[in-house]
């Protein structure tokens, strides 16, 4: 099932990953994530990396 959340970008360009998403993906403070830009679709993909 596709889950969506809307968030605002801070003045520093930061976006908060919702707690529900972090829990399901195992993202904790200090975790590393990969960000991929899909320019043609105007979206950013964020994926957790193995630590």
N, C-alpha and C positions, 0 to 999 in steps of 0.2 A: 504494500500500500504506500502511495506517495504521501509523504508528510511535508507540509509547508508551514513556514513561520515568516512573518514580516518583521524586520528589524531596521532601525535607523543607524546610519553611519555617524560615528562621533566626529568631532572637529579634528581629531588626530587620525581619522581614516579607519578607526577600529569598529568591528562588528562583533557582537556577543553571539556565540554559538549557544542555542537554547540548551538548558540542562538535560532535557529529555533526549536530545540528539547526542550530547556528550556521553550520557550513560549508555545508550544503545551502541555507540561506537567505541566505547572504552577510552574516551579522550579525558585525560586528567591534567591537572596543572603540571606543566613541564613536558607534556607530550609533544611530539613533533607531528606536524601535518604538512601535506603537500598541497599547494594551491596551483590550479591549472586554469588558464584563461582560454575560453572558447570565444574568440572575437566575433566569428561569424554569427554566433547565437547570442552574443552579449551576456555571457554568464561566466561565473567563477565556480569551479568544482573544488571542494575541499575534501581531502582523503587522509585518514589517520595513517601514520607510518609505524612500522615496527620499531620499537626502541631497543 
